[in-house]
């Protein structure tokens, strides 16, 4: 899951900021892999230079399923920034 993120990528998850691959790796391990979270996008659009995906995620976490919005900022075929909100 880390391959598309460059070393200086930034991920914002409901207000918390994760900078660089090490912090993003930790978040993915704790919030996605451990929770067995599966995101199923059902809406895709381009908005303000970003790619926006929306859809539900389910897994072993409180409130499952929850609808999420992922806003990707792409640069040179990489995810420069990702903002996740629910």
Phi and psi in radians as a Rosetta constraint file:
Dihedral C 1 N 2 CA 2 C 2 CIRCULARHARMONIC -1.490 0.35
Dihedral N 2 CA 2 C 2 N 3 CIRCULARHARMONIC -0.326 0.35
Dihedral C 2 N 3 CA 3 C 3 CIRCULARHARMONIC -0.910 0.35
Dihedral N 3 CA 3 C 3 N 4 CIRCULARHARMONIC -0.702 0.35
Dihedral C 3 N 4 CA 4 C 4 CIRCULARHARMONIC -1.321 0.35
Dihedral N 4 CA 4 C 4 N 5 CIRCULARHARMONIC -0.121 0.35
Dihedral C 4 N 5 CA 5 C 5 CIRCULARHARMONIC -1.670 0.35
Dihedral N 5 CA 5 C 5 N 6 CIRCULARHARMONIC 2.181 0.35
Dihedral C 5 N 6 CA 6 C 6 CIRCULARHARMONIC -1.280 0.35
Dihedral N 6 CA 6 C 6 N 7 CIRCULARHARMONIC 2.966 0.35
Dihedral C 6 N 7 CA 7 C 7 CIRCULARHARMONIC -1.012 0.35
Dihedral N 7 CA 7 C 7 N 8 CIRCULARHARMONIC -0.511 0.35
Dihedral C 7 N 8 CA 8 C 8 CIRCULARHARMONIC -1.789 0.35
Dihedral N 8 CA 8 C 8 N 9 CIRCULARHARMONIC 0.326 0.35
Dihedral C 8 N 9 CA 9 C 9 CIRCULARHARMONIC -1.116 0.35
Dihedral N 9 CA 9 C 9 N 10 CIRCULARHARMONIC 2.710 0.35
Dihedral C 9 N 10 CA 10 C 10 CIRCULARHARMONIC -2.213 0.35
Dihedral N 10 CA 10 C 10 N 11 CIRCULARHARMONIC 2.338 0.35
Dihedral C 10 N 11 CA 11 C 11 CIRCULARHARMONIC -2.161 0.35
Dihedral N 11 CA 11 C 11 N 12 CIRCULARHARMONIC 2.182 0.35
Dihedral C 11 N 12 CA 12 C 12 CIRCULARHARMONIC -1.874 0.35
Dihedral N 12 CA 12 C 12 N 13 CIRCULARHARMONIC 2.118 0.35
Dihedral C 12 N 13 CA 13 C 13 CIRCULARHARMONIC -2.091 0.35
Dihedral N 13 CA 13 C 13 N 14 CIRCULARHARMONIC 1.746 0.35
Dihedral C 13 N 14 CA 14 C 14 CIRCULARHARMONIC 0.859 0.35
Dihedral N 14 CA 14 C 14 N 15 CIRCULARHARMONIC 0.771 0.35
Dihedral C 14 N 15 CA 15 C 15 CIRCULARHARMONIC 1.714 0.35
Dihedral N 15 CA 15 C 15 N 16 CIRCULARHARMONIC -0.423 0.35
Dihedral C 15 N 16 CA 16 C 16 CIRCULARHARMONIC -1.414 0.35
Dihedral N 16 CA 16 C 16 N 17 CIRCULARHARMONIC 2.424 0.35
Dihedral C 16 N 17 CA 17 C 17 CIRCULARHARMONIC -1.882 0.35
Dihedral N 17 CA 17 C 17 N 18 CIRCULARHARMONIC 2.298 0.35
Dihedral C 17 N 18 CA 18 C 18 CIRCULARHARMONIC -2.156 0.35
Dihedral N 18 CA 18 C 18 N 19 CIRCULARHARMONIC 2.112 0.35
Dihedral C 18 N 19 CA 19 C 19 CIRCULARHARMONIC -1.979 0.35
Dihedral N 19 CA 19 C 19 N 20 CIRCULARHARMONIC 2.252 0.35
Dihedral C 19 N 20 CA 20 C 20 CIRCULARHARMONIC 1.432 0.35
Dihedral N 20 CA 20 C 20 N 21 CIRCULARHARMONIC 2.884 0.35
Dihedral C 20 N 21 CA 21 C 21 CIRCULARHARMONIC -1.106 0.35
Dihedral N 21 CA 21 C 21 N 22 CIRCULARHARMONIC -0.646 0.35
Dihedral C 21 N 22 CA 22 C 22 CIRCULARHARMONIC -1.116 0.35
Dihedral N 22 CA 22 C 22 N 23 CIRCULARHARMONIC -0.791 0.35
Dihedral C 22 N 23 CA 23 C 23 CIRCULARHARMONIC -1.201 0.35
Dihedral N 23 CA 23 C 23 N 24 CIRCULARHARMONIC -0.701 0.35
Dihedral C 23 N 24 CA 24 C 24 CIRCULARHARMONIC -1.136 0.35
Dihedral N 24 CA 24 C 24 N 25 CIRCULARHARMONIC -0.715 0.35
Dihedral C 24 N 25 CA 25 C 25 CIRCULARHARMONIC -1.010 0.35
Dihedral N 25 CA 25 C 25 N 26 CIRCULARHARMONIC -0.812 0.35
Dihedral C 25 N 26 CA 26 C 26 CIRCULARHARMONIC -1.052 0.35
Dihedral N 26 CA 26 C 26 N 27 CIRCULARHARMONIC -0.784 0.35
Dihedral C 26 N 27 CA 27 C 27 CIRCULARHARMONIC -1.059 0.35
Dihedral N 27 CA 27 C 27 N 28 CIRCULARHARMONIC -0.838 0.35
Dihedral C 27 N 28 CA 28 C 28 CIRCULARHARMONIC -1.077 0.35
Dihedral N 28 CA 28 C 28 N 29 CIRCULARHARMONIC -0.706 0.35
Dihedral C 28 N 29 CA 29 C 29 CIRCULARHARMONIC -1.125 0.35
Dihedral N 29 CA 29 C 29 N 30 CIRCULARHARMONIC -0.783 0.35
Dihedral C 29 N 30 CA 30 C 30 CIRCULARHARMONIC -1.402 0.35
Dihedral N 30 CA 30 C 30 N 31 CIRCULARHARMONIC -0.670 0.35
Dihedral C 30 N 31 CA 31 C 31 CIRCULARHARMONIC -1.731 0.35
Dihedral N 31 CA 31 C 31 N 32 CIRCULARHARMONIC -0.395 0.35
Dihedral C 31 N 32 CA 32 C 32 CIRCULARHARMONIC -1.909 0.35
Dihedral N 32 CA 32 C 32 N 33 CIRCULARHARMONIC -1.047 0.35
Dihedral C 32 N 33 CA 33 C 33 CIRCULARHARMONIC -1.127 0.35
Dihedral N 33 CA 33 C 33 N 34 CIRCULARHARMONIC -0.871 0.35
Dihedral C 33 N 34 CA 34 C 34 CIRCULARHARMONIC -1.091 0.35
Dihedral N 34 CA 34 C 34 N 35 CIRCULARHARMONIC -0.580 0.35
Dihedral C 34 N 35 CA 35 C 35 CIRCULARHARMONIC -1.538 0.35
Dihedral N 35 CA 35 C 35 N 36 CIRCULARHARMONIC -0.016 0.35
Dihedral C 35 N 36 CA 36 C 36 CIRCULARHARMONIC 0.897 0.35
Dihedral N 36 CA 36 C 36 N 37 CIRCULARHARMONIC 0.709 0.35
Dihedral C 36 N 37 CA 37 C 37 CIRCULARHARMONIC -1.292 0.35
Dihedral N 37 CA 37 C 37 N 38 CIRCULARHARMONIC 2.360 0.35
Dihedral C 37 N 38 CA 38 C 38 CIRCULARHARMONIC -2.220 0.35
Dihedral N 38 CA 38 C 38 N 39 CIRCULARHARMONIC 2.111 0.35
Dihedral C 38 N 39 CA 39 C 39 CIRCULARHARMONIC -1.739 0.35
Dihedral N 39 CA 39 C 39 N 40 CIRCULARHARMONIC 2.282 0.35
Dihedral C 39 N 40 CA 40 C 40 CIRCULARHARMONIC -2.118 0.35
Dihedral N 40 CA 40 C 40 N 41 CIRCULARHARMONIC 1.634 0.35
Dihedral C 40 N 41 CA 41 C 41 CIRCULARHARMONIC -1.138 0.35
Dihedral N 41 CA 41 C 41 N 42 CIRCULARHARMONIC 2.435 0.35
Dihedral C 41 N 42 CA 42 C 42 CIRCULARHARMONIC -2.231 0.35
Dihedral N 42 CA 42 C 42 N 43 CIRCULARHARMONIC 0.050 0.35
Dihedral C 42 N 43 CA 43 C 43 CIRCULARHARMONIC -2.598 0.35
Dihedral N 43 CA 43 C 43 N 44 CIRCULARHARMONIC 2.323 0.35
Dihedral C 43 N 44 CA 44 C 44 CIRCULARHARMONIC -2.315 0.35
Dihedral N 44 CA 44 C 44 N 45 CIRCULARHARMONIC 2.334 0.35
Dihedral C 44 N 45 CA 45 C 45 CIRCULARHARMONIC -2.661 0.35
Dihedral N 45 CA 45 C 45 N 46 CIRCULARHARMONIC 2.846 0.35
Dihedral C 45 N 46 CA 46 C 46 CIRCULARHARMONIC -1.863 0.35
Dihedral N 46 CA 46 C 46 N 47 CIRCULARHARMONIC 2.278 0.35
Dihedral C 46 N 47 CA 47 C 47 CIRCULARHARMONIC -2.576 0.35
Dihedral N 47 CA 47 C 47 N 48 CIRCULARHARMONIC 2.067 0.35
Dihedral C 47 N 48 CA 48 C 48 CIRCULARHARMONIC 0.996 0.35
Dihedral N 48 CA 48 C 48 N 49 CIRCULARHARMONIC 0.665 0.35
Dihedral C 48 N 49 CA 49 C 49 CIRCULARHARMONIC 1.414 0.35
Dihedral N 49 CA 49 C 49 N 50 CIRCULARHARMONIC 0.071 0.35
Dihedral C 49 N 50 CA 50 C 50 CIRCULARHARMONIC -1.966 0.35
Dihedral N 50 CA 50 C 50 N 51 CIRCULARHARMONIC 2.760 0.35
Dihedral C 50 N 51 CA 51 C 51 CIRCULARHARMONIC -1.741 0.35
Dihedral N 51 CA 51 C 51 N 52 CIRCULARHARMONIC 2.197 0.35
Dihedral C 51 N 52 CA 52 C 52 CIRCULARHARMONIC -2.040 0.35
Dihedral N 52 CA 52 C 52 N 53 CIRCULARHARMONIC 2.158 0.35
Dihedral C 52 N 53 CA 53 C 53 CIRCULARHARMONIC -1.992 0.35
Dihedral N 53 CA 53 C 53 N 54 CIRCULARHARMONIC 2.407 0.35
Dihedral C 53 N 54 CA 54 C 54 CIRCULARHARMONIC -2.279 0.35
Dihedral N 54 CA 54 C 54 N 55 CIRCULARHARMONIC 2.628 0.35
Dihedral C 54 N 55 CA 55 C 55 CIRCULARHARMONIC 2.860 0.35
Dihedral N 55 CA 55 C 55 N 56 CIRCULARHARMONIC 3.048 0.35
Dihedral C 55 N 56 CA 56 C 56 CIRCULARHARMONIC -1.483 0.35
Dihedral N 56 CA 56 C 56 N 57 CIRCULARHARMONIC 2.659 0.35
Dihedral C 56 N 57 CA 57 C 57 CIRCULARHARMONIC -2.200 0.35
Dihedral N 57 CA 57 C 57 N 58 CIRCULARHARMONIC 2.455 0.35
Dihedral C 57 N 58 CA 58 C 58 CIRCULARHARMONIC -2.275 0.35
Dihedral N 58 CA 58 C 58 N 59 CIRCULARHARMONIC 2.754 0.35
Dihedral C 58 N 59 CA 59 C 59 CIRCULARHARMONIC 2.913 0.35
Dihedral N 59 CA 59 C 59 N 60 CIRCULARHARMONIC -2.846 0.35
Dihedral C 59 N 60 CA 60 C 60 CIRCULARHARMONIC -1.566 0.35
Dihedral N 60 CA 60 C 60 N 61 CIRCULARHARMONIC 1.146 0.35
Dihedral C 60 N 61 CA 61 C 61 CIRCULARHARMONIC -2.517 0.35
Dihedral N 61 CA 61 C 61 N 62 CIRCULARHARMONIC 2.701 0.35
Dihedral C 61 N 62 CA 62 C 62 CIRCULARHARMONIC -1.030 0.35
Dihedral N 62 CA 62 C 62 N 63 CIRCULARHARMONIC 2.312 0.35
Dihedral C 62 N 63 CA 63 C 63 CIRCULARHARMONIC 1.513 0.35
Dihedral N 63 CA 63 C 63 N 64 CIRCULARHARMONIC 0.013 0.35
Dihedral C 63 N 64 CA 64 C 64 CIRCULARHARMONIC -1.040 0.35
Dihedral N 64 CA 64 C 64 N 65 CIRCULARHARMONIC 2.373 0.35
Dihedral C 64 N 65 CA 65 C 65 CIRCULARHARMONIC -1.413 0.35
Dihedral N 65 CA 65 C 65 N 66 CIRCULARHARMONIC 2.662 0.35
Dihedral C 65 N 66 CA 66 C 66 CIRCULARHARMONIC -2.209 0.35
Dihedral N 66 CA 66 C 66 N 67 CIRCULARHARMONIC 2.465 0.35
Dihedral C 66 N 67 CA 67 C 67 CIRCULARHARMONIC -1.503 0.35
Dihedral N 67 CA 67 C 67 N 68 CIRCULARHARMONIC 2.258 0.35
Dihedral C 67 N 68 CA 68 C 68 CIRCULARHARMONIC -2.079 0.35
Dihedral N 68 CA 68 C 68 N 69 CIRCULARHARMONIC 2.703 0.35
Dihedral C 68 N 69 CA 69 C 69 CIRCULARHARMONIC -2.124 0.35
Dihedral N 69 CA 69 C 69 N 70 CIRCULARHARMONIC 2.252 0.35
Dihedral C 69 N 70 CA 70 C 70 CIRCULARHARMONIC -2.007 0.35
Dihedral N 70 CA 70 C 70 N 71 CIRCULARHARMONIC 2.129 0.35
Dihedral C 70 N 71 CA 71 C 71 CIRCULARHARMONIC -1.962 0.35
Dihedral N 71 CA 71 C 71 N 72 CIRCULARHARMONIC 1.938 0.35
Dihedral C 71 N 72 CA 72 C 72 CIRCULARHARMONIC -1.715 0.35
Dihedral N 72 CA 72 C 72 N 73 CIRCULARHARMONIC 2.289 0.35
Dihedral C 72 N 73 CA 73 C 73 CIRCULARHARMONIC -1.874 0.35
Dihedral N 73 CA 73 C 73 N 74 CIRCULARHARMONIC 2.027 0.35
Dihedral C 73 N 74 CA 74 C 74 CIRCULARHARMONIC -1.799 0.35
Dihedral N 74 CA 74 C 74 N 75 CIRCULARHARMONIC 2.533 0.35
Dihedral C 74 N 75 CA 75 C 75 CIRCULARHARMONIC -2.630 0.35
Dihedral N 75 CA 75 C 75 N 76 CIRCULARHARMONIC 2.168 0.35
Dihedral C 75 N 76 CA 76 C 76 CIRCULARHARMONIC 0.909 0.35
Dihedral N 76 CA 76 C 76 N 77 CIRCULARHARMONIC 0.847 0.35
Dihedral C 76 N 77 CA 77 C 77 CIRCULARHARMONIC 1.067 0.35
Dihedral N 77 CA 77 C 77 N 78 CIRCULARHARMONIC 0.451 0.35
Dihedral C 77 N 78 CA 78 C 78 CIRCULARHARMONIC -2.294 0.35
Dihedral N 78 CA 78 C 78 N 79 CIRCULARHARMONIC 2.806 0.35
Dihedral C 78 N 79 CA 79 C 79 CIRCULARHARMONIC -1.545 0.35
Dihedral N 79 CA 79 C 79 N 80 CIRCULARHARMONIC 1.738 0.35
Dihedral C 79 N 80 CA 80 C 80 CIRCULARHARMONIC -1.271 0.35
Dihedral N 80 CA 80 C 80 N 81 CIRCULARHARMONIC -0.673 0.35
Dihedral C 80 N 81 CA 81 C 81 CIRCULARHARMONIC -2.606 0.35
Dihedral N 81 CA 81 C 81 N 82 CIRCULARHARMONIC 2.587 0.35
Dihedral C 81 N 82 CA 82 C 82 CIRCULARHARMONIC -2.448 0.35
Dihedral N 82 CA 82 C 82 N 83 CIRCULARHARMONIC 2.208 0.35
Dihedral C 82 N 83 CA 83 C 83 CIRCULARHARMONIC -2.002 0.35
Dihedral N 83 CA 83 C 83 N 84 CIRCULARHARMONIC 2.199 0.35
Dihedral C 83 N 84 CA 84 C 84 CIRCULARHARMONIC -2.013 0.35
Dihedral N 84 CA 84 C 84 N 85 CIRCULARHARMONIC 2.215 0.35
Dihedral C 84 N 85 CA 85 C 85 CIRCULARHARMONIC -2.315 0.35
Dihedral N 85 CA 85 C 85 N 86 CIRCULARHARMONIC 2.717 0.35
